[in-house]
Amino acid sequence: MNRLLALSPLVLAIAAPAAAQRPPFDTPAPVAFIEDLSSGAVLFAKDADRRMPPASMAKMMTTYVIFDMIKKGEVKLDQKITVRPETWKRWHGPQAGSTMFLSPGEQVSVENLLYGVVVLSGNDACVVLAEGLAGTEEAFVNLMNQRAKSIGLKNSQFGTSNGWPDEGRTYVTARDLAQLARATIENYPDLYKKFYSRRDFTWGQTMGGNAITQANRDPLLGRVNGADGLKTGHTEEAGYGFTGSAEQNGRRLVMVVAGLNSFNQRISESVRLMEWGFNAWKAKPVVKQGKRVETADVQLGDASTVGLVAPRDLNVTVPAGTSAAMTAKVVYQGPVKAPIKQGQHIADLVITSADVGEQRLPLVAESEVGEAGFFGRVWAGLMGLFGA
C-alpha cells in the first residue's frame, strides 16, 4: 500500500509564504507541451492528450526499439543490412517523402541507417532497419507497440516504422511523445548523444556522382543553447510538428508542438516555447545529494528500516522571480521488501504547489538491507498473524 510520511524540518523548510503565479504563454500551435524533466513539472500543456498523427515523430519509437536492441547486445552498430530491391522501389523518389538515398542491393551498417533515420528522417532507412532486424516491418511494429506500453505510453499506437499516413492506425499524444523522449534520454544517454545531436549526414550520390549531404531539420540546434534532439515530423494530415529537448545548467526540458502551418512557424514556435521554459522558470534547491529525508519500513529484512536519501541534488521548478508556497510528502509502496540494494529507487518526494501542481523527485535507499534469517522470518510471520 502507499505510505505517506510526515516530513522532517529539512523538507518542510522549502515552504515560503510569497504567492507565485504561473508565467503566461500562448502559441498558435494547436497542440503544445513542455516539461522540466529535472523535477517532473509540466510548465505548459495545450490539448496535450489529443490523439494525432505523429508523422516522422513516430521514428523516435523506431529508434528507441533499436537502441534497446543495441543495449541488450541483440544488435551491433557495425552489423550490415542489405537493402531489398522491393523496399528500395517503394521508398525512393519524390513520392516516398524524406529519404536517405539508399540503393537497391546496398549493404549498410545499422549505425549509418540510424543516422539516416534520426538525422535525415529517411523513410527508406526505417523500413530497411525494420525488415533487417525483425524479418518484416509488421513484426518490427509489434515490437514498437510492446516497447511503447513498457515505457508508459498510454495513448499511442504505431502502424508503421516511419510514421507514413496509414488511415489513422498510427496515433500519439504530445504527452506520450514527451514521455518517449524522456525514456530515450534517460535509458540510452550515450546513444542519444551520439545520434540525435548530429547536425548533418552524408549518404548517397546524385546522378552526377556527387555526394548528398542533408541537414538535420531539428529547429533548436544552433538556435537554443544546450539543444541536442529529437525529431521533426510533417505530412499534409499532421501539419508541422516537433519533439525537442535541451539542457541548461542542469535543467533538461522536453517540448512538443504539433499541427503548425509551415516549416518556418515550426522553427519560431519551437524556439519560443523552449526559451520561455528556461527563462520564465527557475530551479529551486530542495535537498542536497546524499541527504536523508526520511526512513521507510522494511519487511523481512536484517534491518527494520532503511534511510531514504536524495540520489542527486533535488530541485523543484518555480516561476522565475517568485517563491512558491509548497507542501511536501514522501510516498512509497510499503513496507518495502528486502533485499534492498544501496541506491535503489524505493520512494518519491512529492512537492505540490498551486502554480505548478505535483512534482515527484526520486528517493533511494541509503544503505543495503539483506534478507532476514530464518528466525527473523518466523517472527515476522507471527507478528503478521497476530496483527502486531
TORVO-580616 format. One record per residue (C-alpha): residue in three letters; x, y, z. Coordinates in steps of 0.25 Angstrom, whole numbers, padded with zeros to 4 digits, always signed. Example, Ala and Ser with C-alpha at 12.3 -4.5 7.8 and 13.67 -1.06 7.14 Angstrom:
BEGIN
ALA+0049-0018+0031SER+0055-0004+0029
# end
This chain:
BEGIN
MET+0000+0000+0000ASN+0004+0015-0001ARG+0011+0020+0011LEU+0010+0035+0013LEU+0021+0040+0023ALA+0021+0053+0031LEU+0034+0061+0027SER+0045+0066+0035PRO+0048+0081+0037LEU+0059+0079+0026VAL+0048+0077+0015LEU+0037+0086+0021ALA+0047+0097+0020ILE+0044+0099+0005ALA+0031+0105+0008ALA+0030+0120+0006PRO+0019+0130+0009ALA+0020+0138-0004ALA+0010+0135-0015ALA+0014+0131-0029GLN+0007+0132-0042ARG+0009+0123-0054PRO+0016+0131-0065PRO+0007+0133-0077PHE+0010+0127-0090ASP+0001+0126-0103THR+0004+0119-0116PRO-0003+0117-0129ALA+0001+0102-0129PRO-0012+0094-0127VAL-0004+0085-0118ALA+0007+0088-0109PHE+0014+0083-0097ILE+0027+0085-0089GLU+0032+0078-0077ASP+0044+0080-0068LEU+0050+0066-0066SER+0058+0070-0055SER+0046+0072-0046GLY+0035+0066-0054ALA+0028+0079-0054VAL+0018+0082-0066LEU+0021+0096-0070PHE+0011+0097-0081ALA+0000+0088-0087LYS-0009+0091-0099ASP-0018+0079-0103ALA-0007+0070-0099ASP-0015+0057-0099ARG-0021+0059-0112ARG-0019+0047-0121MET-0012+0052-0134PRO-0003+0046-0145PRO+0011+0047-0142ALA+0017+0047-0156SER+0032+0045-0155MET+0032+0047-0140ALA+0028+0033-0140LYS+0043+0030-0144MET+0046+0033-0129MET+0039+0020-0125THR+0047+0012-0136THR+0060+0018-0131TYR+0056+0014-0117VAL+0054+0000-0121ILE+0067-0001-0128PHE+0075+0006-0116ASP+0068-0005-0107MET+0073-0016-0116ILE+0087-0010-0116LYS+0088-0008-0101LYS+0083-0023-0099GLY+0094-0028-0109GLU+0084-0033-0119VAL+0089-0023-0130LYS+0102-0017-0133LEU+0105-0004-0139ASP+0114-0009-0150GLN+0104-0020-0154LYS+0101-0019-0168ILE+0087-0020-0174THR+0084-0022-0189VAL+0074-0012-0196ARG+0064-0021-0202PRO+0060-0016-0217GLU+0045-0017-0213THR+0048-0008-0201TRP+0056+0002-0210LYS+0045+0002-0221ARG+0035+0006-0210TRP+0043+0016-0203HIS+0050+0025-0213GLY+0047+0037-0222PRO+0038+0049-0219GLN+0026+0040-0215ALA+0034+0034-0203GLY+0036+0047-0195SER+0049+0048-0188THR+0059+0038-0192MET+0074+0034-0189PHE+0076+0032-0204LEU+0079+0017-0202SER+0082+0008-0214PRO+0076-0006-0217GLY+0085-0017-0212GLU+0094-0008-0204GLN+0099-0013-0191VAL+0098-0002-0180SER+0102-0003-0165VAL+0092-0001-0154GLU+0100+0011-0150ASN+0098+0018-0163LEU+0084+0014-0165LEU+0081+0020-0151TYR+0087+0033-0155GLY+0078+0032-0167VAL+0066+0031-0158VAL+0070+0041-0148VAL+0077+0052-0156LEU+0071+0050-0169SER+0057+0045-0166GLY+0059+0035-0176ASN+0046+0027-0179ASP+0055+0017-0186ALA+0065+0015-0175CYS+0053+0012-0165VAL+0047+0001-0173VAL+0061-0005-0177LEU+0064-0006-0162ALA+0051-0011-0158GLU+0052-0023-0168GLY+0066-0025-0166LEU+0065-0026-0150ALA+0051-0033-0149GLY+0049-0040-0162THR+0037-0032-0166GLU+0032-0017-0164GLU+0020-0023-0157ALA+0028-0031-0147PHE+0036-0019-0144VAL+0024-0010-0142ASN+0019-0021-0132LEU+0032-0018-0124MET+0029-0003-0125ASN+0016-0005-0118GLN+0021-0014-0108ARG+0032-0004-0104ALA+0022+0007-0104LYS+0014+0000-0093SER+0026-0003-0085ILE+0030+0011-0084GLY+0017+0016-0081LEU+0011+0022-0094LYS-0003+0021-0090ASN-0010+0027-0102SER-0001+0023-0114GLN-0001+0013-0125PHE+0008+0010-0137GLY+0005+0004-0150THR+0017+0007-0158SER+0032+0008-0155ASN+0033+0022-0161GLY+0020+0029-0158TRP+0015+0029-0172PRO+0000+0032-0173ASP-0008+0019-0170GLU-0022+0023-0169GLY-0022+0026-0155ARG-0016+0013-0149THR-0004+0021-0144TYR-0006+0032-0134VAL+0001+0038-0122THR-0001+0050-0112ALA+0008+0061-0108ARG+0009+0056-0094ASP+0013+0042-0099LEU+0023+0048-0109ALA+0030+0055-0097GLN+0030+0042-0089LEU+0037+0035-0101ALA+0047+0046-0101ARG+0049+0045-0086ALA+0051+0029-0087THR+0061+0031-0099ILE+0069+0041-0092GLU+0069+0034-0078ASN+0071+0020-0083TYR+0081+0021-0094PRO+0088+0034-0091ASP+0101+0030-0099LEU+0093+0026-0112TYR+0084+0038-0110LYS+0096+0047-0110LYS+0103+0040-0122PHE+0091+0041-0131TYR+0081+0052-0128SER+0090+0064-0128ARG+0097+0062-0141ARG+0096+0074-0150ASP+0096+0067-0163PHE+0099+0054-0170THR+0105+0050-0184TRP+0099+0037-0191GLY+0096+0034-0206GLN+0100+0041-0219THR+0094+0050-0229MET+0092+0046-0243GLY+0105+0053-0246GLY+0112+0045-0235ASN+0113+0056-0225ALA+0111+0052-0210ILE+0098+0056-0204THR+0099+0064-0190GLN+0086+0067-0183ALA+0084+0075-0171ASN+0077+0071-0158ARG+0063+0078-0158ASP+0063+0080-0143PRO+0059+0095-0141LEU+0066+0096-0128LEU+0080+0092-0132GLY+0089+0104-0133ARG+0077+0113-0128VAL+0076+0109-0113ASN+0087+0107-0104GLY+0088+0092-0100ALA+0079+0087-0111ASP+0082+0072-0114GLY+0070+0066-0120LEU+0060+0060-0124LYS+0051+0059-0136THR+0042+0067-0146GLY+0030+0062-0154HIS+0022+0067-0165THR+0010+0062-0174GLU-0002+0069-0180GLU-0010+0062-0170ALA-0002+0065-0158GLY+0004+0078-0161TYR+0018+0082-0156GLY+0022+0076-0142PHE+0034+0075-0134THR+0038+0068-0121GLY+0051+0074-0115SER+0060+0075-0103ALA+0071+0084-0098GLU+0079+0084-0085GLN+0084+0097-0078ASN+0090+0098-0064GLY+0086+0084-0060ARG+0071+0086-0065ARG+0066+0078-0076LEU+0053+0082-0083VAL+0045+0073-0093MET+0035+0080-0102VAL+0025+0077-0113VAL+0018+0085-0123ALA+0009+0080-0134GLY-0001+0084-0145LEU+0006+0096-0149ASN+0005+0102-0163SER+0019+0104-0168PHE+0033+0100-0167ASN+0037+0114-0162GLN+0026+0114-0152ARG+0031+0101-0146ILE+0044+0108-0144SER+0039+0120-0138GLU+0029+0113-0128SER+0039+0103-0124VAL+0050+0113-0121ARG+0040+0122-0114LEU+0034+0111-0105MET+0047+0105-0101GLU+0053+0119-0098TRP+0041+0122-0089GLY+0043+0109-0082PHE+0057+0113-0078ASN+0055+0128-0076ALA+0041+0129-0069TRP+0044+0117-0059LYS+0055+0114-0050ALA+0060+0103-0041LYS+0059+0104-0026PRO+0068+0095-0018VAL+0061+0085-0008VAL+0070+0074-0004LYS+0085+0072-0006GLN+0091+0059-0011GLY+0092+0049+0000LYS+0084+0056+0010ARG+0074+0047+0017VAL+0059+0051+0016GLU+0052+0040+0024THR+0052+0026+0027ALA+0044+0014+0021ASP+0039+0002+0028VAL+0046-0011+0023GLN+0039-0025+0022LEU+0047-0038+0024GLY+0060-0031+0025ASP+0072-0031+0034ALA+0068-0017+0038SER+0054-0012+0041THR+0056+0002+0034VAL+0064+0008+0023GLY+0068+0023+0021LEU+0063+0030+0009VAL+0073+0039+0002ALA+0074+0048-0010PRO+0081+0042-0021ARG+0085+0055-0027ASP+0083+0070-0023LEU+0068+0071-0024ASN+0061+0083-0029VAL+0047+0088-0031THR+0043+0097-0043VAL+0036+0110-0039PRO+0033+0123-0047ALA+0045+0132-0048GLY+0046+0143-0038THR+0036+0137-0028SER+0036+0128-0017ALA+0024+0118-0017ALA+0017+0113-0005MET+0019+0098-0005THR+0015+0085+0003ALA+0023+0072+0003LYS+0021+0057+0006VAL+0029+0044+0004VAL+0021+0033-0003TYR+0025+0019-0005GLN+0019+0005-0006GLY+0021-0001+0007PRO+0027-0007+0015VAL+0038-0009+0005LYS+0042-0024+0004ALA+0057-0028+0006PRO+0067-0030+0000ILE+0069-0015-0004LYS+0081-0010-0011GLN+0088+0003-0007GLY+0084+0014-0017GLN+0071+0006-0021HIS+0059+0015-0024ILE+0048+0012-0014ALA+0041+0025-0011ASP+0037+0039-0016LEU+0038+0052-0010VAL+0025+0059-0015ILE+0025+0074-0015THR+0012+0081-0018SER+0009+0096-0021ALA-0003+0103-0026ASP+0004+0109-0038VAL+0011+0097-0043GLY+0004+0085-0037GLU+0011+0072-0033GLN+0026+0070-0035ARG+0031+0056-0032LEU+0046+0054-0028PRO+0053+0041-0026LEU+0058+0036-0013VAL+0067+0024-0012ALA+0072+0014-0001GLU+0083+0020+0008SER+0089+0006+0010GLU+0088-0009+0006VAL+0078-0017+0014GLY+0079-0032+0014GLU+0068-0043+0016ALA+0065-0047+0030GLY+0070-0060+0035PHE+0061-0072+0038PHE+0056-0067+0052GLY+0054-0053+0047ARG+0045-0058+0036VAL+0037-0067+0046TRP+0036-0055+0056ALA+0031-0046+0045GLY+0021-0057+0041LEU+0016-0058+0055MET+0015-0042+0056GLY+0006-0042+0043LEU-0002-0053+0048PHE-0006-0046+0061GLY-0007-0033+0055ALA+0005-0027+0062
# end
